[in-house]
Amino acid sequence: MNIAFNGRRALVTGAGKGIGRQICVALAESGARVVALSRTRADLDSLADEIGCETIAADLADAGAAREAAEAAGEIDLLVNNAGISIPQSLLDTSARAFDETMAVNVRAVLLVTQVIARGMIARGRGGAIVNISSQASSVGIADHAAYCASKGALDQLTRVMALELGPHQIRVNAVNPTVTLTPMGEMAWSDPTKRSTMLTKIPLGRFAMPRDVAHAVAYLLSEQADMIHGVMLPVDGGFLAV
Ligand code: NAP
């Protein structure tokens, strides 16, 4: 079973580092024309050198900038809402600012970018596919991750409503929910050796995810091989949620 995107245009947010970057590589390898959206220009330039993608630099925490960036992407067949942030703070210390910033990037930007891209898909009448990058943190409580867990729970619910309202337009919408993944974010949040080993003991496969593990699941969900899969939250977690 080969995944072939045959020149379809794919917009990936948070494309500069980590999971988003690996998704861009995987989609380009499968024949998609990638539009990479991220915050740091240098990351986008090095990705363009690597895979020959188009690039858009924008801060998705800014609602106006998020809409403008999505408009600038042009005609898009495949959308991956990957950009996300984590600001680890204990529940009692979670600041209003950190909470609002987390919700703005992890949830509001997904809504705003999707509105622009889905309107274009509907107008062209050829359907499309969307994958949101959620987390195992959407369905379990994780200490020091109050804002992050709340944002990913909200993202799963947003995914369900997107599936409900966009399905009739033949736009498939799914989420993938990774466990700890070895990216700059994963290293930042899980560098403490005790927290790291405690989390590892809860993953039956005994390892954290690699960005390519997530990218492969995303490529599958975007592909025509997943044509009847719609509205699911797919764990990519080595069995974390099974125990
Ligand atoms: P990462 O290593 O921190 O990379 C995130 C990328 O998104 C960076 O290129 C970053 O750009 C970009 N980004 C962040 N905020 C942005 C904004 N406001 N506007 C535009 N771009 C922005 O994160 P990751 O680990 O790859 O995470 C990717 C997704 O997977 C997130 O949604 C995250 O919640 C989810 N996830 C991660 C893990 C994990 O353990 N790593 C587990 C489950 C789910 P800059 O570097 O320029 O800010």
Boltz pocket constraint, residues with backbone or C-beta under 6 A from the ligand:
constraints:
  - pocket:
      binder: B
      contacts: [[A, 13], [A, 14], [A, 15], [A, 16], [A, 17], [A, 18], [A, 19], [A, 20], [A, 37], [A, 38], [A, 39], [A, 40], [A, 43], [A, 58], [A, 59], [A, 60], [A, 61], [A, 81], [A, 82], [A, 83], [A, 84], [A, 85], [A, 105], [A, 133], [A, 134], [A, 135], [A, 136], [A, 177], [A, 178], [A, 179], [A, 180], [A, 181], [A, 182], [A, 183], [A, 184], [A, 185], [A, 186], [A, 187]]
      max_distance: 6.0
